[in-house]
Amino acid sequence: MKRYVVIWLGLLAIVALEVSLALLRVRTGVLLSGLLLLALIEAALGLLYFMHLRYERRIFVWSIVLAVVLTVLLMDHFWFDAFRLLRQRLTSP
């Protein structure tokens, strides 16, 4: 139980860092990269410990990561197509 409390406190610290970074007046690129990095660390901790993937075989975990990355890439690839089709439906009689 101690490990989960430590991870939970770490997640709270990351959220505090994200809020403080958002309140600072930094350039957009620095803000975006900092928030993305903190979000990735936060997601990794949540997946590894609270979804118990830390104790799974590595090939299973990497297959999940590969599937998620592939899904996001495909969504990004077809995203503009969906907007184009939506625009066609709205303008056609």
Jmol script that loads the backbone (N, CA, C; Angstrom):
load data "model"
ATOM      1  N   MET A   1       0.815  -1.186   0.000  1.00  0.00           N
ATOM      2  CA  MET A   1       0.000   0.000   0.000  1.00  0.00           C
ATOM      3  C   MET A   1       0.868   1.263   0.000  1.00  0.00           C
ATOM      4  N   LYS A   2       2.036   1.167   0.620  1.00  0.00           N
ATOM      5  CA  LYS A   2       2.916   2.330   0.701  1.00  0.00           C
ATOM      6  C   LYS A   2       3.342   2.807  -0.688  1.00  0.00           C
ATOM      7  N   ARG A   3       3.605   1.850  -1.572  1.00  0.00           N
ATOM      8  CA  ARG A   3       4.033   2.204  -2.930  1.00  0.00           C
ATOM      9  C   ARG A   3       2.951   2.999  -3.658  1.00  0.00           C
ATOM     10  N   TYR A   4       1.685   2.590  -3.504  1.00  0.00           N
ATOM     11  CA  TYR A   4       0.598   3.281  -4.182  1.00  0.00           C
ATOM     12  C   TYR A   4       0.400   4.691  -3.631  1.00  0.00           C
ATOM     13  N   VAL A   5       0.597   4.869  -2.351  1.00  0.00           N
ATOM     14  CA  VAL A   5       0.471   6.203  -1.762  1.00  0.00           C
ATOM     15  C   VAL A   5       1.589   7.105  -2.277  1.00  0.00           C
ATOM     16  N   VAL A   6       2.795   6.555  -2.394  1.00  0.00           N
ATOM     17  CA  VAL A   6       3.928   7.336  -2.916  1.00  0.00           C
ATOM     18  C   VAL A   6       3.674   7.717  -4.373  1.00  0.00           C
ATOM     19  N   ILE A   7       3.177   6.789  -5.173  1.00  0.00           N
ATOM     20  CA  ILE A   7       2.862   7.084  -6.572  1.00  0.00           C
ATOM     21  C   ILE A   7       1.760   8.132  -6.657  1.00  0.00           C
ATOM     22  N   TRP A   8       0.747   8.005  -5.802  1.00  0.00           N
ATOM     23  CA  TRP A   8      -0.351   8.969  -5.792  1.00  0.00           C
ATOM     24  C   TRP A   8       0.155  10.366  -5.427  1.00  0.00           C
ATOM     25  N   LEU A   9       1.036  10.450  -4.439  1.00  0.00           N
ATOM     26  CA  LEU A   9       1.620  11.745  -4.073  1.00  0.00           C
ATOM     27  C   LEU A   9       2.483  12.297  -5.210  1.00  0.00           C
ATOM     28  N   GLY A  10       3.185  11.416  -5.905  1.00  0.00           N
ATOM     29  CA  GLY A  10       3.949  11.845  -7.071  1.00  0.00           C
ATOM     30  C   GLY A  10       3.060  12.403  -8.168  1.00  0.00           C
ATOM     31  N   LEU A  11       1.911  11.758  -8.378  1.00  0.00           N
ATOM     32  CA  LEU A  11       0.956  12.263  -9.373  1.00  0.00           C
ATOM     33  C   LEU A  11       0.399  13.622  -8.962  1.00  0.00           C
ATOM     34  N   LEU A  12       0.143  13.792  -7.679  1.00  0.00           N
ATOM     35  CA  LEU A  12      -0.315  15.097  -7.198  1.00  0.00           C
ATOM     36  C   LEU A  12       0.762  16.166  -7.396  1.00  0.00           C
ATOM     37  N   ALA A  13       2.021  15.801  -7.173  1.00  0.00           N
ATOM     38  CA  ALA A  13       3.116  16.746  -7.390  1.00  0.00           C
ATOM     39  C   ALA A  13       3.226  17.121  -8.864  1.00  0.00           C
ATOM     40  N   ILE A  14       3.013  16.157  -9.748  1.00  0.00           N
ATOM     41  CA  ILE A  14       3.059  16.448 -11.185  1.00  0.00           C
ATOM     42  C   ILE A  14       1.925  17.394 -11.567  1.00  0.00           C
ATOM     43  N   VAL A  15       0.740  17.184 -11.001  1.00  0.00           N
ATOM     44  CA  VAL A  15      -0.383  18.088 -11.278  1.00  0.00           C
ATOM     45  C   VAL A  15      -0.066  19.498 -10.780  1.00  0.00           C
ATOM     46  N   ALA A  16       0.555  19.591  -9.601  1.00  0.00           N
ATOM     47  CA  ALA A  16       0.945  20.910  -9.081  1.00  0.00           C
ATOM     48  C   ALA A  16       1.965  21.570 -10.013  1.00  0.00           C
ATOM     49  N   LEU A  17       2.904  20.787 -10.551  1.00  0.00           N
ATOM     50  CA  LEU A  17       3.869  21.333 -11.513  1.00  0.00           C
ATOM     51  C   LEU A  17       3.170  21.807 -12.781  1.00  0.00           C
ATOM     52  N   GLU A  18       2.197  21.042 -13.247  1.00  0.00           N
ATOM     53  CA  GLU A  18       1.470  21.436 -14.455  1.00  0.00           C
ATOM     54  C   GLU A  18       0.706  22.742 -14.239  1.00  0.00           C
ATOM     55  N   VAL A  19       0.063  22.871 -13.102  1.00  0.00           N
ATOM     56  CA  VAL A  19      -0.686  24.095 -12.815  1.00  0.00           C
ATOM     57  C   VAL A  19       0.251  25.281 -12.687  1.00  0.00           C
ATOM     58  N   SER A  20       1.360  25.100 -11.977  1.00  0.00           N
ATOM     59  CA  SER A  20       2.309  26.211 -11.817  1.00  0.00           C
ATOM     60  C   SER A  20       2.952  26.576 -13.154  1.00  0.00           C
ATOM     61  N   LEU A  21       3.215  25.586 -13.992  1.00  0.00           N
ATOM     62  CA  LEU A  21       3.775  25.877 -15.313  1.00  0.00           C
ATOM     63  C   LEU A  21       2.763  26.627 -16.173  1.00  0.00           C
ATOM     64  N   ALA A  22       1.499  26.280 -16.047  1.00  0.00           N
ATOM     65  CA  ALA A  22       0.467  26.964 -16.830  1.00  0.00           C
ATOM     66  C   ALA A  22       0.262  28.400 -16.355  1.00  0.00           C
ATOM     67  N   LEU A  23       0.468  28.663 -15.070  1.00  0.00           N
ATOM     68  CA  LEU A  23       0.277  30.010 -14.552  1.00  0.00           C
ATOM     69  C   LEU A  23       1.472  30.928 -14.817  1.00  0.00           C
ATOM     70  N   LEU A  24       2.638  30.347 -15.080  1.00  0.00           N
ATOM     71  CA  LEU A  24       3.807  31.164 -15.408  1.00  0.00           C
ATOM     72  C   LEU A  24       3.671  31.728 -16.814  1.00  0.00           C
ATOM     73  N   ARG A  25       4.267  32.847 -17.031  1.00  0.00           N
ATOM     74  CA  ARG A  25       4.227  33.461 -18.359  1.00  0.00           C
ATOM     75  C   ARG A  25       5.439  33.004 -19.159  1.00  0.00           C
ATOM     76  N   VAL A  26       5.341  31.811 -19.735  1.00  0.00           N
ATOM     77  CA  VAL A  26       6.438  31.274 -20.548  1.00  0.00           C
ATOM     78  C   VAL A  26       5.984  31.208 -22.000  1.00  0.00           C
ATOM     79  N   ARG A  27       6.950  31.042 -22.861  1.00  0.00           N
ATOM     80  CA  ARG A  27       6.629  30.957 -24.281  1.00  0.00           C
ATOM     81  C   ARG A  27       5.761  29.730 -24.550  1.00  0.00           C
ATOM     82  N   THR A  28       5.009  29.786 -25.619  1.00  0.00           N
ATOM     83  CA  THR A  28       4.062  28.729 -25.946  1.00  0.00           C
ATOM     84  C   THR A  28       4.757  27.398 -26.189  1.00  0.00           C
ATOM     85  N   GLY A  29       5.878  27.412 -26.885  1.00  0.00           N
ATOM     86  CA  GLY A  29       6.602  26.174 -27.161  1.00  0.00           C
ATOM     87  C   GLY A  29       7.116  25.505 -25.892  1.00  0.00           C
ATOM     88  N   VAL A  30       7.632  26.313 -24.975  1.00  0.00           N
ATOM     89  CA  VAL A  30       8.125  25.782 -23.710  1.00  0.00           C
ATOM     90  C   VAL A  30       6.967  25.231 -22.887  1.00  0.00           C
ATOM     91  N   LEU A  31       5.862  25.963 -22.874  1.00  0.00           N
ATOM     92  CA  LEU A  31       4.680  25.526 -22.132  1.00  0.00           C
ATOM     93  C   LEU A  31       4.146  24.214 -22.692  1.00  0.00           C
ATOM     94  N   LEU A  32       4.030  24.131 -24.003  1.00  0.00           N
ATOM     95  CA  LEU A  32       3.505  22.932 -24.637  1.00  0.00           C
ATOM     96  C   LEU A  32       4.406  21.735 -24.392  1.00  0.00           C
ATOM     97  N   SER A  33       5.702  21.900 -24.584  1.00  0.00           N
ATOM     98  CA  SER A  33       6.613  20.771 -24.388  1.00  0.00           C
ATOM     99  C   SER A  33       6.664  20.344 -22.927  1.00  0.00           C
ATOM    100  N   GLY A  34       6.632  21.286 -22.014  1.00  0.00           N
ATOM    101  CA  GLY A  34       6.645  20.942 -20.593  1.00  0.00           C
ATOM    102  C   GLY A  34       5.383  20.208 -20.173  1.00  0.00           C
ATOM    103  N   LEU A  35       4.233  20.696 -20.613  1.00  0.00           N
ATOM    104  CA  LEU A  35       2.978  20.040 -20.254  1.00  0.00           C
ATOM    105  C   LEU A  35       2.860  18.658 -20.886  1.00  0.00           C
ATOM    106  N   LEU A  36       3.335  18.513 -22.129  1.00  0.00           N
ATOM    107  CA  LEU A  36       3.303  17.197 -22.767  1.00  0.00           C
ATOM    108  C   LEU A  36       4.213  16.204 -22.056  1.00  0.00           C
ATOM    109  N   LEU A  37       5.391  16.641 -21.680  1.00  0.00           N
ATOM    110  CA  LEU A  37       6.320  15.762 -20.965  1.00  0.00           C
ATOM    111  C   LEU A  37       5.739  15.326 -19.618  1.00  0.00           C
ATOM    112  N   LEU A  38       5.182  16.279 -18.882  1.00  0.00           N
ATOM    113  CA  LEU A  38       4.579  15.940 -17.593  1.00  0.00           C
ATOM    114  C   LEU A  38       3.366  15.027 -17.765  1.00  0.00           C
ATOM    115  N   ALA A  39       2.581  15.233 -18.809  1.00  0.00           N
ATOM    116  CA  ALA A  39       1.421  14.379 -19.065  1.00  0.00           C
ATOM    117  C   ALA A  39       1.851  12.959 -19.419  1.00  0.00           C
ATOM    118  N   LEU A  40       2.933  12.827 -20.188  1.00  0.00           N
ATOM    119  CA  LEU A  40       3.428  11.490 -20.523  1.00  0.00           C
ATOM    120  C   LEU A  40       3.927  10.750 -19.282  1.00  0.00           C
ATOM    121  N   ILE A  41       4.631  11.455 -18.408  1.00  0.00           N
ATOM    122  CA  ILE A  41       5.108  10.837 -17.169  1.00  0.00           C
ATOM    123  C   ILE A  41       3.933  10.430 -16.300  1.00  0.00           C
ATOM    124  N   GLU A  42       2.944  11.310 -16.224  1.00  0.00           N
ATOM    125  CA  GLU A  42       1.757  11.034 -15.424  1.00  0.00           C
ATOM    126  C   GLU A  42       0.990   9.827 -15.968  1.00  0.00           C
ATOM    127  N   ALA A  43       0.832   9.759 -17.265  1.00  0.00           N
ATOM    128  CA  ALA A  43       0.130   8.628 -17.874  1.00  0.00           C
ATOM    129  C   ALA A  43       0.898   7.331 -17.683  1.00  0.00           C
ATOM    130  N   ALA A  44       2.214   7.390 -17.810  1.00  0.00           N
ATOM    131  CA  ALA A  44       3.025   6.183 -17.621  1.00  0.00           C
ATOM    132  C   ALA A  44       2.910   5.660 -16.190  1.00  0.00           C
ATOM    133  N   LEU A  45       2.956   6.554 -15.210  1.00  0.00           N
ATOM    134  CA  LEU A  45       2.809   6.125 -13.818  1.00  0.00           C
ATOM    135  C   LEU A  45       1.430   5.521 -13.566  1.00  0.00           C
ATOM    136  N   GLY A  46       0.415   6.137 -14.104  1.00  0.00           N
ATOM    137  CA  GLY A  46      -0.938   5.610 -13.937  1.00  0.00           C
ATOM    138  C   GLY A  46      -1.109   4.244 -14.569  1.00  0.00           C
ATOM    139  N   LEU A  47      -0.579   4.092 -15.771  1.00  0.00           N
ATOM    140  CA  LEU A  47      -0.680   2.802 -16.449  1.00  0.00           C
ATOM    141  C   LEU A  47       0.129   1.717 -15.745  1.00  0.00           C
ATOM    142  N   LEU A  48       1.337   2.042 -15.363  1.00  0.00           N
ATOM    143  CA  LEU A  48       2.209   1.025 -14.782  1.00  0.00           C
ATOM    144  C   LEU A  48       1.733   0.554 -13.420  1.00  0.00           C
ATOM    145  N   TYR A  49       1.311   1.473 -12.564  1.00  0.00           N
ATOM    146  CA  TYR A  49       1.025   1.082 -11.195  1.00  0.00           C
ATOM    147  C   TYR A  49      -0.459   0.892 -10.910  1.00  0.00           C
ATOM    148  N   PHE A  50      -1.319   1.786 -11.387  1.00  0.00           N
ATOM    149  CA  PHE A  50      -2.729   1.670 -11.043  1.00  0.00           C
ATOM    150  C   PHE A  50      -3.473   0.731 -11.978  1.00  0.00           C
ATOM    151  N   MET A  51      -2.951   0.481 -13.167  1.00  0.00           N
ATOM    152  CA  MET A  51      -3.540  -0.511 -14.055  1.00  0.00           C
ATOM    153  C   MET A  51      -2.732  -1.802 -14.031  1.00  0.00           C
ATOM    154  N   HIS A  52      -1.757  -1.867 -13.157  1.00  0.00           N
ATOM    155  CA  HIS A  52      -0.956  -3.064 -12.881  1.00  0.00           C
ATOM    156  C   HIS A  52      -0.210  -3.606 -14.096  1.00  0.00           C
ATOM    157  N   LEU A  53       0.154  -2.738 -15.026  1.00  0.00           N
ATOM    158  CA  LEU A  53       0.947  -3.183 -16.170  1.00  0.00           C
ATOM    159  C   LEU A  53       2.419  -3.343 -15.811  1.00  0.00           C
ATOM    160  N   ARG A  54       2.809  -2.869 -14.671  1.00  0.00           N
ATOM    161  CA  ARG A  54       4.195  -3.011 -14.222  1.00  0.00           C
ATOM    162  C   ARG A  54       4.569  -4.476 -14.040  1.00  0.00           C
ATOM    163  N   TYR A  55       3.589  -5.300 -13.736  1.00  0.00           N
ATOM    164  CA  TYR A  55       3.851  -6.697 -13.434  1.00  0.00           C
ATOM    165  C   TYR A  55       3.532  -7.633 -14.592  1.00  0.00           C
ATOM    166  N   GLU A  56       3.199  -7.074 -15.732  1.00  0.00           N
ATOM    167  CA  GLU A  56       2.937  -7.877 -16.924  1.00  0.00           C
ATOM    168  C   GLU A  56       4.228  -8.124 -17.687  1.00  0.00           C
ATOM    169  N   ARG A  57       4.149  -9.031 -18.632  1.00  0.00           N
ATOM    170  CA  ARG A  57       5.319  -9.280 -19.490  1.00  0.00           C
ATOM    171  C   ARG A  57       5.558  -8.072 -20.380  1.00  0.00           C
ATOM    172  N   ARG A  58       6.804  -7.800 -20.643  1.00  0.00           N
ATOM    173  CA  ARG A  58       7.156  -6.597 -21.411  1.00  0.00           C
ATOM    174  C   ARG A  58       6.598  -6.625 -22.828  1.00  0.00           C
ATOM    175  N   ILE A  59       6.539  -7.789 -23.445  1.00  0.00           N
ATOM    176  CA  ILE A  59       6.030  -7.851 -24.816  1.00  0.00           C
ATOM    177  C   ILE A  59       4.554  -7.449 -24.861  1.00  0.00           C
ATOM    178  N   PHE A  60       3.801  -7.790 -23.814  1.00  0.00           N
ATOM    179  CA  PHE A  60       2.392  -7.409 -23.747  1.00  0.00           C
ATOM    180  C   PHE A  60       2.255  -5.895 -23.611  1.00  0.00           C
ATOM    181  N   VAL A  61       3.056  -5.305 -22.757  1.00  0.00           N
ATOM    182  CA  VAL A  61       2.999  -3.858 -22.549  1.00  0.00           C
ATOM    183  C   VAL A  61       3.390  -3.120 -23.820  1.00  0.00           C
ATOM    184  N   TRP A  62       4.455  -3.573 -24.479  1.00  0.00           N
ATOM    185  CA  TRP A  62       4.885  -2.896 -25.701  1.00  0.00           C
ATOM    186  C   TRP A  62       3.885  -3.081 -26.836  1.00  0.00           C
ATOM    187  N   SER A  63       3.168  -4.198 -26.850  1.00  0.00           N
ATOM    188  CA  SER A  63       2.136  -4.369 -27.880  1.00  0.00           C
ATOM    189  C   SER A  63       0.981  -3.403 -27.651  1.00  0.00           C
ATOM    190  N   ILE A  64       0.662  -3.134 -26.387  1.00  0.00           N
ATOM    191  CA  ILE A  64      -0.380  -2.142 -26.086  1.00  0.00           C
ATOM    192  C   ILE A  64       0.085  -0.751 -26.500  1.00  0.00           C
ATOM    193  N   VAL A  65       1.327  -0.418 -26.184  1.00  0.00           N
ATOM    194  CA  VAL A  65       1.867   0.893 -26.560  1.00  0.00           C
ATOM    195  C   VAL A  65       1.879   1.040 -28.080  1.00  0.00           C
ATOM    196  N   LEU A  66       2.304   0.007 -28.787  1.00  0.00           N
ATOM    197  CA  LEU A  66       2.328   0.047 -30.249  1.00  0.00           C
ATOM    198  C   LEU A  66       0.916   0.209 -30.814  1.00  0.00           C
ATOM    199  N   ALA A  67      -0.063  -0.486 -30.248  1.00  0.00           N
ATOM    200  CA  ALA A  67      -1.443  -0.370 -30.723  1.00  0.00           C
ATOM    201  C   ALA A  67      -1.989   1.037 -30.498  1.00  0.00           C
ATOM    202  N   VAL A  68      -1.675   1.636 -29.370  1.00  0.00           N
ATOM    203  CA  VAL A  68      -2.159   2.991 -29.085  1.00  0.00           C
ATOM    204  C   VAL A  68      -1.508   4.002 -30.026  1.00  0.00           C
ATOM    205  N   VAL A  69      -0.204   3.875 -30.227  1.00  0.00           N
ATOM    206  CA  VAL A  69       0.500   4.792 -31.126  1.00  0.00           C
ATOM    207  C   VAL A  69      -0.026   4.644 -32.554  1.00  0.00           C
ATOM    208  N   LEU A  70      -0.239   3.424 -32.998  1.00  0.00           N
ATOM    209  CA  LEU A  70      -0.769   3.195 -34.340  1.00  0.00           C
ATOM    210  C   LEU A  70      -2.176   3.784 -34.475  1.00  0.00           C
ATOM    211  N   THR A  71      -3.001   3.616 -33.464  1.00  0.00           N
ATOM    212  CA  THR A  71      -4.356   4.170 -33.495  1.00  0.00           C
ATOM    213  C   THR A  71      -4.331   5.692 -33.567  1.00  0.00           C
ATOM    214  N   VAL A  72      -3.473   6.317 -32.777  1.00  0.00           N
ATOM    215  CA  VAL A  72      -3.376   7.773 -32.789  1.00  0.00           C
ATOM    216  C   VAL A  72      -2.871   8.270 -34.142  1.00  0.00           C
ATOM    217  N   LEU A  73      -1.889   7.588 -34.705  1.00  0.00           N
ATOM    218  CA  LEU A  73      -1.390   7.978 -36.023  1.00  0.00           C
ATOM    219  C   LEU A  73      -2.469   7.830 -37.096  1.00  0.00           C
ATOM    220  N   LEU A  74      -3.223   6.750 -37.048  1.00  0.00           N
ATOM    221  CA  LEU A  74      -4.301   6.578 -38.024  1.00  0.00           C
ATOM    222  C   LEU A  74      -5.392   7.621 -37.837  1.00  0.00           C
ATOM    223  N   MET A  75      -5.710   7.940 -36.591  1.00  0.00           N
ATOM    224  CA  MET A  75      -6.695   8.989 -36.352  1.00  0.00           C
ATOM    225  C   MET A  75      -6.211  10.321 -36.888  1.00  0.00           C
ATOM    226  N   ASP A  76      -4.935  10.609 -36.699  1.00  0.00           N
ATOM    227  CA  ASP A  76      -4.375  11.852 -37.207  1.00  0.00           C
ATOM    228  C   ASP A  76      -4.380  11.872 -38.733  1.00  0.00           C
ATOM    229  N   HIS A  77      -4.126  10.725 -39.335  1.00  0.00           N
ATOM    230  CA  HIS A  77      -4.079  10.653 -40.788  1.00  0.00           C
ATOM    231  C   HIS A  77      -5.457  10.866 -41.400  1.00  0.00           C
ATOM    232  N   PHE A  78      -6.492  10.301 -40.797  1.00  0.00           N
ATOM    233  CA  PHE A  78      -7.832  10.384 -41.362  1.00  0.00           C
ATOM    234  C   PHE A  78      -8.663  11.518 -40.783  1.00  0.00           C
ATOM    235  N   TRP A  79      -8.125  12.279 -39.862  1.00  0.00           N
ATOM    236  CA  TRP A  79      -8.882  13.346 -39.200  1.00  0.00           C
ATOM    237  C   TRP A  79      -9.368  14.397 -40.201  1.00  0.00           C
ATOM    238  N   PHE A  80      -8.486  14.843 -41.076  1.00  0.00           N
ATOM    239  CA  PHE A  80      -8.846  15.883 -42.033  1.00  0.00           C
ATOM    240  C   PHE A  80      -9.856  15.360 -43.047  1.00  0.00           C
ATOM    241  N   ASP A  81      -9.785  14.078 -43.367  1.00  0.00           N
ATOM    242  CA  ASP A  81     -10.766  13.477 -44.249  1.00  0.00           C
ATOM    243  C   ASP A  81     -12.164  13.565 -43.653  1.00  0.00           C
ATOM    244  N   ALA A  82     -12.264  13.339 -42.359  1.00  0.00           N
ATOM    245  CA  ALA A  82     -13.574  13.397 -41.706  1.00  0.00           C
ATOM    246  C   ALA A  82     -14.148  14.807 -41.773  1.00  0.00           C
ATOM    247  N   PHE A  83     -13.310  15.817 -41.569  1.00  0.00           N
ATOM    248  CA  PHE A  83     -13.793  17.192 -41.662  1.00  0.00           C
ATOM    249  C   PHE A  83     -14.192  17.543 -43.089  1.00  0.00           C
ATOM    250  N   ARG A  84     -13.462  17.019 -44.061  1.00  0.00           N
ATOM    251  CA  ARG A  84     -13.809  17.279 -45.457  1.00  0.00           C
ATOM    252  C   ARG A  84     -15.169  16.674 -45.780  1.00  0.00           C
ATOM    253  N   LEU A  85     -15.418  15.447 -45.335  1.00  0.00           N
ATOM    254  CA  LEU A  85     -16.710  14.812 -45.585  1.00  0.00           C
ATOM    255  C   LEU A  85     -17.838  15.533 -44.865  1.00  0.00           C
ATOM    256  N   LEU A  86     -17.589  15.998 -43.650  1.00  0.00           N
ATOM    257  CA  LEU A  86     -18.602  16.737 -42.915  1.00  0.00           C
ATOM    258  C   LEU A  86     -18.948  18.035 -43.632  1.00  0.00           C
ATOM    259  N   ARG A  87     -17.938  18.731 -44.125  1.00  0.00           N
ATOM    260  CA  ARG A  87     -18.154  19.977 -44.848  1.00  0.00           C
ATOM    261  C   ARG A  87     -18.942  19.715 -46.136  1.00  0.00           C
ATOM    262  N   GLN A  88     -18.686  18.600 -46.818  1.00  0.00           N
ATOM    263  CA  GLN A  88     -19.416  18.284 -48.037  1.00  0.00           C
ATOM    264  C   GLN A  88     -20.890  18.033 -47.742  1.00  0.00           C
ATOM    265  N   ARG A  89     -21.177  17.347 -46.650  1.00  0.00           N
ATOM    266  CA  ARG A  89     -22.565  17.069 -46.294  1.00  0.00           C
ATOM    267  C   ARG A  89     -23.319  18.339 -45.906  1.00  0.00           C
ATOM    268  N   LEU A  90     -22.621  19.261 -45.271  1.00  0.00           N
ATOM    269  CA  LEU A  90     -23.290  20.481 -44.852  1.00  0.00           C
ATOM    270  C   LEU A  90     -23.584  21.412 -46.010  1.00  0.00           C
ATOM    271  N   THR A  91     -22.746  21.398 -47.055  1.00  0.00           N
ATOM    272  CA  THR A  91     -22.941  22.309 -48.175  1.00  0.00           C
ATOM    273  C   THR A  91     -23.753  21.714 -49.305  1.00  0.00           C
ATOM    274  N   SER A  92     -23.918  20.408 -49.347  1.00  0.00           N
ATOM    275  CA  SER A  92     -24.684  19.802 -50.446  1.00  0.00           C
ATOM    276  C   SER A  92     -26.172  19.900 -50.154  1.00  0.00           C
ATOM    277  N   PRO A  93     -26.996  20.045 -51.221  1.00  0.00           N
ATOM    278  CA  PRO A  93     -28.455  20.218 -51.028  1.00  0.00           C
ATOM    279  C   PRO A  93     -29.157  18.972 -50.579  1.00  0.00           C
TER     280      PRO A  93
END
end "model"
wireframe off; spacefill off
backbone 0.3
color backbone group
